[in-house]
Amino acid sequence: MSSATSTAAVSTGSEATDIPQERRVVTEIPGPRSRELHARRQAVVPPGVHSVLPVYIDRAHDSILVDVDGNRIVDVCGGIGVMTVGHTDEAVVAAASAQLAKVTHTLFTMTPYEPYVQVAEHLAKHVPGSTPEAPYKTLLMNSGAEAVENGVKIARKYTGRPGIAVLEHAYHGRTLLTSSMNHKAAPYALGYGPRVGDIYKAPNSYPLHDGLSGEDAARRTIAFLEKQAGASDLACLIVEPIQGEGGFIVPAEGYLPALAAWCRENGIVFIADEVQAGMARTGTVFSIAQFGVEPDILLSAKGIAGGLPLAGITGRAEIMDASQPGGLGGTFGGNPVACAAAVAVFEQIEARDLLAEARRIERVFGGGLRELQAAHPAIAEVRGTGAMLAIEVLRPGTREPDGALVSRVVEEAAQRGVLLLSTGVHNQAIRFLPSLKMTDALLADVLAVLDESFTAAGA
């Protein structure tokens, strides 16, 4: 068991916000109460709903999770990118609570309400390519997978074409369509029946392994799609500007602009899947802005509503307007409580200058990761942008992934009270998605635990 040096606790009078922002381990991980709950869970929840760490959380604030045994765990995963503004952010909680007392649901396609319109206005303000004179338009749904599904649906309607182009190492969700789009079949599509057709998986830009310039990697992607799919049959090319589940892969400079130009020349809708990289995480509101690309459609979710379920499909007006009345929507899509929370998130991005906070985390934590790389030869690369960072772990002197070492490091860190998450097709990377409120002291503590964990894991 171990404990970090204390930092100042937040004191606002509520049980959640009084959680000290420090790591503290008081039992084994998972503790006895978590093990009790896990036994109950196994009787009523199927194993397909897997948990990375079966530690049951009682409350949380900013970057700390408190489990039912009283352990304070540093959350470096942020609900896989959801808690960008931190757990139980006061402004988000206040906005959602106020809306909860007013209207919880009417269904926007029956009787609309202002918070939905406010979220669409915020998205129109921030999506690259949208202007006050010609703003992009937004459909709101509940999840990232729903955003992908609707983005594809809208692109097909607009173009009248069937084909969907995706990239190697991509992850887009667990629905029937999105699991068919993923690079990795297991566990997302394996055994679930026929997969959706008219999906073409093209090689992407992976600088660590392919050594290609952005222009050369784009030529390879385009040549594949022209041969395997035919540009005239493609409705859309959907890309994660920085890939998530695939390993936080940042493409080489020039790669995405070349793909976007090819799409425009061939009438293909260019869709930026910003479900994980968006909402200020990378130092811009949407990461695609850093690549100089204006997408035809941009997808957002995860961090957009501070922990409540919401997703946006935001696109050029002529594309979004191609769908007939009644063709888009869903019962809970754009729920007013989730929308109120999302408005608060957008306001927090500006009021707290969270873009600068993302850049601070890149500087402090990214710099610390590079120091770790110098001490541990298994760390082949530190990559990412803002508070979306990763390390790739290979067998020293080779390009062979070492997923077993990653698993040991993640487990060692968990025992020390730091929640980490592996990623990559071969489980060869560790991804870091901290809250933008994580302090320098807490980041330093995480780096110390990582150092200890690599050493304990034999690296």
C-alpha positions as CSV (number, residue, x, y, z in Angstrom):
1,M,0.0,0.0,0.0
2,S,1.2,3.5,-0.7
3,S,0.0,7.1,-0.5
4,A,1.0,10.3,-2.3
5,T,1.8,13.6,-0.6
6,S,-1.4,15.5,0.2
7,T,-2.5,18.4,-1.9
8,A,-5.2,20.8,-0.9
9,A,-8.7,19.4,-0.7
10,V,-11.6,21.0,-2.4
11,S,-14.1,22.3,0.2
12,T,-17.5,23.3,-1.1
13,G,-19.7,21.5,1.4
14,S,-20.7,18.5,-0.7
15,E,-19.5,15.0,-0.1
16,A,-18.1,14.6,-3.6
17,T,-16.2,17.9,-3.8
18,D,-14.6,17.4,-0.4
19,I,-12.5,14.6,-1.8
20,P,-8.8,15.4,-1.4
21,Q,-7.0,15.3,-4.7
22,E,-4.5,12.8,-3.6
23,R,-3.9,9.1,-4.0
24,R,-4.5,6.9,-0.9
25,V,-4.5,3.1,-0.8
26,V,-6.0,1.6,2.4
27,T,-6.9,-2.0,1.3
28,E,-5.8,-4.4,-1.3
29,I,-7.1,-3.6,-4.8
30,P,-9.9,-4.7,-5.2
31,G,-10.9,-4.5,-1.5
32,P,-13.3,-6.7,0.4
33,R,-16.4,-4.6,-0.3
34,S,-15.6,-4.4,-4.0
35,R,-15.2,-8.2,-4.1
36,E,-18.6,-8.6,-2.4
37,L,-20.2,-6.4,-5.0
38,H,-18.4,-8.2,-7.8
39,A,-19.8,-11.5,-6.7
40,R,-23.3,-10.0,-6.8
41,R,-22.6,-8.5,-10.2
42,Q,-21.5,-11.8,-11.7
43,A,-24.9,-13.4,-10.8
44,V,-26.9,-10.8,-12.7
45,V,-24.6,-9.1,-15.3
46,P,-23.2,-11.0,-18.3
47,P,-19.4,-11.4,-18.6
48,G,-19.5,-9.6,-22.0
49,V,-19.9,-6.4,-20.0
50,H,-16.3,-6.6,-18.9
51,S,-14.6,-4.2,-16.4
52,V,-11.0,-3.4,-16.7
53,L,-10.6,-3.1,-12.9
54,P,-13.4,-4.6,-10.7
55,V,-13.2,-1.8,-8.2
56,Y,-16.6,-0.4,-7.4
57,I,-16.7,3.4,-7.2
58,D,-18.8,5.2,-4.5
59,R,-18.0,8.9,-5.4
60,A,-15.6,11.0,-7.4
61,H,-14.4,14.5,-7.9
62,D,-12.0,16.1,-10.4
63,S,-9.3,13.4,-10.9
64,I,-9.9,11.1,-7.9
65,L,-12.2,8.1,-7.6
66,V,-13.2,6.8,-4.1
67,D,-14.1,3.2,-4.1
68,V,-16.5,1.4,-1.6
69,D,-13.5,0.4,0.5
70,G,-12.3,4.0,0.9
71,N,-9.3,3.8,-1.5
72,R,-8.6,7.0,-3.4
73,I,-7.6,6.2,-6.9
74,V,-6.1,8.6,-9.5
75,D,-8.2,8.3,-12.7
76,V,-5.9,8.8,-15.6
77,C,-8.5,7.3,-18.0
78,G,-11.3,9.8,-17.4
79,G,-14.1,7.3,-18.2
80,I,-12.2,6.7,-21.5
81,G,-12.1,10.4,-22.3
82,V,-15.5,11.4,-20.9
83,M,-14.4,13.4,-17.8
84,T,-12.4,16.1,-19.6
85,V,-13.7,18.8,-17.2
86,G,-13.3,16.4,-14.2
87,H,-15.7,14.3,-12.2
88,T,-18.6,16.1,-10.6
89,D,-17.6,19.5,-12.0
90,E,-19.5,22.0,-10.0
91,A,-20.8,24.0,-13.0
92,V,-21.9,20.9,-14.8
93,V,-23.7,19.5,-11.7
94,A,-25.4,22.8,-11.1
95,A,-26.6,23.1,-14.7
96,A,-27.9,19.6,-14.9
97,S,-29.6,19.8,-11.5
98,A,-31.4,23.0,-12.5
99,Q,-32.6,21.5,-15.7
100,L,-33.6,18.3,-14.0
101,A,-36.0,20.3,-11.8
102,K,-37.5,22.0,-14.9
103,V,-37.9,19.5,-17.8
104,T,-36.3,16.0,-18.0
105,H,-37.8,14.9,-21.3
106,T,-40.3,15.8,-23.9
107,L,-38.6,14.4,-27.0
108,F,-37.1,17.1,-29.2
109,T,-38.9,15.8,-32.3
110,M,-42.2,16.2,-30.5
111,T,-41.9,19.5,-28.5
112,P,-38.5,21.1,-28.7
113,Y,-36.6,23.1,-26.0
114,E,-33.8,25.6,-25.8
115,P,-30.8,23.6,-24.5
116,Y,-30.7,21.5,-27.6
117,V,-30.5,24.6,-29.7
118,Q,-27.8,26.1,-27.4
119,V,-25.6,23.0,-27.9
120,A,-26.0,23.1,-31.7
121,E,-25.0,26.8,-31.5
122,H,-21.9,26.0,-29.5
123,L,-20.9,23.3,-32.0
124,A,-21.5,25.6,-34.9
125,K,-19.2,28.1,-33.3
126,H,-16.3,25.6,-32.8
127,V,-16.3,23.1,-35.6
128,P,-13.6,24.1,-38.2
129,G,-15.3,25.2,-41.4
130,S,-18.5,26.5,-39.8
131,T,-19.0,30.3,-40.1
132,P,-21.6,32.7,-38.7
133,E,-22.7,33.3,-42.3
134,A,-22.9,29.6,-43.1
135,P,-23.1,27.6,-39.8
136,Y,-22.9,23.9,-39.7
137,K,-26.1,22.1,-38.4
138,T,-26.3,19.5,-35.6
139,L,-28.3,16.4,-34.8
140,L,-27.9,15.3,-31.2
141,M,-28.0,11.6,-30.1
142,N,-26.8,9.7,-27.1
143,S,-23.4,8.0,-27.7
144,G,-20.4,7.9,-30.0
145,A,-21.6,4.8,-31.8
146,E,-24.9,6.5,-32.5
147,A,-23.0,9.5,-33.8
148,V,-21.1,7.3,-36.2
149,E,-24.2,5.4,-37.3
150,N,-26.0,8.7,-38.1
151,G,-22.9,10.3,-39.8
152,V,-22.8,7.3,-42.2
153,K,-26.5,7.4,-42.7
154,I,-26.5,11.1,-43.5
155,A,-23.6,10.8,-45.9
156,R,-25.3,7.9,-47.7
157,K,-28.5,10.0,-48.0
158,Y,-26.6,13.0,-49.3
159,T,-24.4,11.2,-51.9
160,G,-26.7,8.4,-52.9
161,R,-23.7,6.0,-52.5
162,P,-23.3,2.9,-50.4
163,G,-19.6,2.6,-49.6
164,I,-17.9,3.4,-46.2
165,A,-14.1,3.8,-46.0
166,V,-12.3,3.5,-42.7
167,L,-8.7,3.2,-41.7
168,E,-6.6,0.4,-40.2
169,H,-6.4,0.5,-36.4
170,A,-9.7,2.4,-36.3
171,Y,-12.3,2.0,-33.5
172,H,-15.9,3.4,-34.0
173,G,-18.1,1.5,-31.6
174,R,-19.9,-1.7,-30.7
175,T,-23.2,-1.6,-32.6
176,L,-23.6,-3.8,-35.6
177,L,-22.4,-1.2,-38.1
178,T,-19.7,0.3,-36.0
179,S,-18.3,-3.1,-34.9
180,S,-18.0,-4.0,-38.5
181,M,-16.1,-0.8,-39.1
182,N,-13.5,-1.4,-36.4
183,H,-10.1,-2.7,-37.3
184,K,-10.1,-5.2,-34.5
185,A,-12.8,-7.9,-34.7
186,A,-12.2,-9.5,-31.3
187,P,-13.9,-8.8,-29.0
188,Y,-16.2,-6.3,-30.7
189,A,-17.6,-8.3,-33.7
190,L,-16.4,-11.9,-33.1
191,G,-19.3,-14.3,-33.1
192,Y,-22.1,-11.8,-33.5
193,G,-23.2,-12.9,-36.9
194,P,-22.8,-11.4,-40.4
195,R,-21.0,-8.1,-40.5
196,V,-22.1,-5.1,-42.5
197,G,-20.9,-5.0,-46.1
198,D,-19.7,-2.1,-48.2
199,I,-17.0,-1.3,-45.7
200,Y,-13.4,-0.8,-47.0
201,K,-10.5,-0.8,-44.5
202,A,-7.5,1.1,-45.9
203,P,-4.0,1.4,-44.5
204,N,-3.4,4.5,-42.4
205,S,-0.5,6.6,-41.4
206,Y,1.5,5.0,-38.5
207,P,4.8,6.9,-38.4
208,L,6.5,4.6,-35.8
209,H,6.0,1.5,-37.9
210,D,5.6,2.6,-41.6
211,G,8.2,5.4,-41.7
212,L,6.2,7.1,-44.4
213,S,5.7,10.8,-44.9
214,G,2.1,12.1,-44.7
215,E,2.0,12.5,-48.5
216,D,3.3,9.0,-49.2
217,A,1.0,7.4,-46.6
218,A,-2.0,9.3,-48.2
219,R,-1.1,8.1,-51.6
220,R,-1.1,4.5,-50.3
221,T,-4.5,5.0,-48.6
222,I,-6.0,6.5,-51.7
223,A,-4.6,3.9,-54.1
224,F,-6.1,1.2,-51.9
225,L,-9.5,2.8,-51.9
226,E,-9.6,3.6,-55.6
227,K,-8.7,0.0,-56.3
228,Q,-10.7,-1.9,-53.7
229,A,-13.8,0.4,-53.5
230,G,-13.9,2.8,-56.4
231,A,-14.2,6.5,-55.4
232,S,-17.5,6.9,-57.2
233,D,-19.1,4.2,-54.9
234,L,-17.9,5.8,-51.6
235,A,-20.3,7.8,-49.5
236,C,-17.8,8.7,-46.9
237,L,-14.3,8.4,-45.5
238,I,-14.4,8.4,-41.7
239,V,-11.2,9.1,-39.8
240,E,-10.2,9.6,-36.2
241,P,-7.7,12.6,-36.5
242,I,-5.9,11.0,-33.6
243,Q,-6.8,7.3,-33.3
244,G,-8.1,6.2,-29.9
245,E,-8.5,2.4,-29.3
246,G,-6.0,1.8,-32.1
247,G,-3.2,3.2,-30.0
248,F,-3.4,7.1,-30.0
249,I,-1.8,7.1,-33.4
250,V,-1.0,10.6,-34.6
251,P,-0.7,10.7,-38.5
252,A,2.3,12.1,-40.2
253,E,2.1,15.8,-41.3
254,G,0.1,16.3,-44.5
255,Y,-1.7,12.9,-44.3
256,L,-5.2,14.2,-43.4
257,P,-5.2,17.2,-45.6
258,A,-4.3,15.0,-48.6
259,L,-7.2,12.6,-47.8
260,A,-9.6,15.5,-47.3
261,A,-8.6,17.0,-50.7
262,W,-9.1,13.7,-52.4
263,C,-12.6,13.3,-50.8
264,R,-13.6,16.8,-52.1
265,E,-12.4,16.0,-55.6
266,N,-14.5,12.8,-55.7
267,G,-17.7,13.9,-53.9
268,I,-16.9,11.8,-50.8
269,V,-18.1,13.1,-47.4
270,F,-15.0,13.5,-45.1
271,I,-16.1,12.6,-41.6
272,A,-13.9,13.4,-38.5
273,D,-14.7,11.1,-35.6
274,E,-13.8,13.3,-32.7
275,V,-15.6,11.2,-30.1
276,Q,-12.5,10.6,-28.1
277,A,-10.1,13.4,-29.2
278,G,-12.6,16.3,-29.2
279,M,-13.9,18.7,-26.6
280,A,-10.7,20.5,-25.7
281,R,-8.7,17.4,-24.9
282,T,-5.9,18.0,-27.4
283,G,-5.5,21.8,-26.9
284,T,-8.0,22.8,-29.5
285,V,-11.8,22.3,-29.1
286,F,-11.5,19.7,-31.9
287,S,-8.3,18.0,-32.8
288,I,-8.9,18.2,-36.6
289,A,-8.2,22.0,-36.4
290,Q,-4.5,21.1,-35.7
291,F,-4.3,19.4,-39.1
292,G,-5.7,22.3,-41.1
293,V,-8.8,20.3,-42.2
294,E,-12.4,21.4,-42.4
295,P,-14.5,18.3,-42.2
296,D,-17.8,17.8,-44.0
297,I,-19.2,16.2,-40.8
298,L,-17.7,16.1,-37.3
299,L,-18.8,13.6,-34.7
300,S,-18.6,14.5,-30.9
301,A,-19.5,12.6,-27.8
302,K,-17.7,11.4,-24.6
303,G,-16.5,14.7,-23.1
304,I,-19.3,16.9,-24.5
305,A,-21.6,16.7,-21.5
306,G,-19.4,16.2,-18.5
307,G,-20.4,12.6,-17.8
308,L,-24.0,12.6,-19.1
309,P,-24.9,10.7,-22.4
310,L,-24.9,13.0,-25.4
311,A,-23.4,13.0,-28.9
312,G,-23.4,15.4,-31.8
313,I,-23.4,14.9,-35.6
314,T,-22.4,18.4,-37.0
315,G,-22.1,19.0,-40.7
316,R,-22.3,21.3,-43.6
317,A,-25.9,22.6,-44.0
318,E,-26.3,21.1,-47.5
319,I,-25.4,17.7,-46.3
320,M,-27.4,17.8,-43.1
321,D,-30.5,19.2,-44.9
322,A,-30.6,16.3,-47.4
323,S,-32.5,14.2,-44.9
324,Q,-36.3,14.4,-45.0
325,P,-38.3,15.5,-41.9
326,G,-38.7,12.5,-39.5
327,G,-35.7,10.7,-41.0
328,L,-33.4,11.7,-38.1
329,G,-33.7,11.6,-34.4
330,G,-34.3,9.2,-31.5
331,T,-36.3,9.1,-28.3
332,F,-33.6,10.3,-25.9
333,G,-31.3,12.0,-28.4
334,G,-30.5,15.5,-27.1
335,N,-32.0,15.0,-23.7
336,P,-32.5,18.4,-22.0
337,V,-30.6,17.5,-18.9
338,A,-27.6,16.3,-20.9
339,C,-27.8,19.4,-23.1
340,A,-27.8,21.7,-20.1
341,A,-24.6,19.9,-18.9
342,A,-23.1,20.3,-22.3
343,V,-23.7,24.0,-22.4
344,A,-21.9,24.2,-19.0
345,V,-19.0,22.2,-20.5
346,F,-18.6,24.7,-23.4
347,E,-18.8,27.6,-21.0
348,Q,-16.1,26.0,-18.8
349,I,-13.8,25.5,-21.8
350,E,-13.7,29.3,-22.2
351,A,-14.1,30.5,-18.6
352,R,-11.3,28.2,-17.2
353,D,-9.1,28.4,-20.4
354,L,-9.1,24.6,-20.6
355,L,-7.3,24.7,-23.9
356,A,-4.3,26.1,-22.1
357,E,-4.7,23.4,-19.4
358,A,-4.6,20.7,-22.1
359,R,-1.3,22.2,-23.3
360,R,0.0,22.4,-19.8
361,I,-0.6,18.7,-19.3
362,E,1.1,17.9,-22.6
363,R,4.1,19.9,-21.4
364,V,4.3,18.5,-17.9
365,F,3.1,15.0,-18.3
366,G,4.5,14.5,-21.8
367,G,7.9,15.7,-20.7
368,G,7.7,13.3,-17.7
369,L,6.9,10.4,-20.0
370,R,9.9,11.2,-22.2
371,E,12.1,11.0,-19.1
372,L,10.6,7.6,-18.3
373,Q,11.3,6.5,-21.9
374,A,15.0,7.3,-21.3
375,A,14.9,5.1,-18.2
376,H,12.9,2.2,-19.6
377,P,14.0,0.9,-23.0
378,A,10.7,-0.9,-23.5
379,I,9.0,2.5,-24.1
380,A,9.5,2.8,-27.8
381,E,7.6,6.1,-28.3
382,V,5.8,8.8,-26.4
383,R,3.1,10.4,-28.6
384,G,-0.1,12.3,-28.6
385,T,-1.3,15.9,-28.1
386,G,-2.6,17.8,-25.1
387,A,-4.1,15.6,-22.6
388,M,-4.4,12.7,-25.0
389,L,-1.1,11.0,-24.7
390,A,0.3,7.4,-25.0
391,I,3.4,5.3,-24.7
392,E,4.0,2.4,-27.0
393,V,5.8,-0.6,-25.5
394,L,7.9,-2.9,-27.7
395,R,10.5,-5.5,-27.0
396,P,13.8,-3.5,-26.9
397,G,15.7,-3.5,-30.1
398,T,12.7,-4.8,-32.1
399,R,9.3,-3.6,-33.5
400,E,7.5,-6.5,-31.7
401,P,4.7,-5.4,-29.4
402,D,4.9,-6.4,-25.7
403,G,1.3,-6.5,-24.6
404,A,2.2,-8.8,-21.7
405,L,4.5,-6.2,-20.2
406,V,1.7,-3.5,-20.7
407,S,-0.7,-5.7,-18.8
408,R,1.7,-6.2,-15.9
409,V,2.4,-2.4,-15.7
410,V,-1.3,-1.6,-15.7
411,E,-1.9,-4.2,-12.9
412,E,1.1,-2.9,-10.8
413,A,-0.2,0.7,-11.1
414,A,-3.7,-0.4,-10.1
415,Q,-2.3,-1.9,-6.9
416,R,-0.7,1.4,-6.2
417,G,-3.9,3.4,-6.7
418,V,-3.5,4.6,-10.3
419,L,-6.1,3.6,-12.9
420,L,-4.5,3.1,-16.4
421,L,-5.9,1.7,-19.6
422,S,-4.1,-0.3,-22.3
423,T,-4.8,0.3,-26.0
424,G,-3.6,-0.7,-29.5
425,V,-4.3,-3.7,-31.7
426,H,-1.8,-5.8,-29.8
427,N,-2.4,-4.2,-26.4
428,Q,1.0,-2.6,-26.8
429,A,0.3,0.9,-25.6
430,I,-0.9,2.7,-22.5
431,R,-3.2,5.7,-23.0
432,F,-3.6,8.7,-20.7
433,L,-6.8,10.7,-20.7
434,P,-6.5,12.8,-17.5
435,S,-9.0,15.5,-16.5
436,L,-7.8,18.9,-17.6
437,K,-8.0,19.9,-14.0
438,M,-5.3,17.3,-12.9
439,T,-2.7,19.2,-11.0
440,D,1.1,19.2,-11.7
441,A,1.6,17.5,-8.3
442,L,-0.9,14.7,-9.2
443,L,0.7,14.3,-12.6
444,A,4.1,13.9,-10.9
445,D,2.7,11.3,-8.6
446,V,1.3,9.3,-11.6
447,L,4.7,9.5,-13.3
448,A,6.4,8.1,-10.1
449,V,3.9,5.3,-9.9
450,L,4.5,4.5,-13.6
451,D,8.3,4.4,-12.9
452,E,7.7,2.0,-10.0
453,S,5.3,-0.1,-12.0
454,F,7.6,-0.6,-15.0
455,T,10.4,-1.6,-12.6
456,A,8.2,-4.0,-10.7
457,A,6.9,-5.5,-14.0
458,G,10.5,-6.3,-15.0
459,A,11.1,-3.5,-17.5
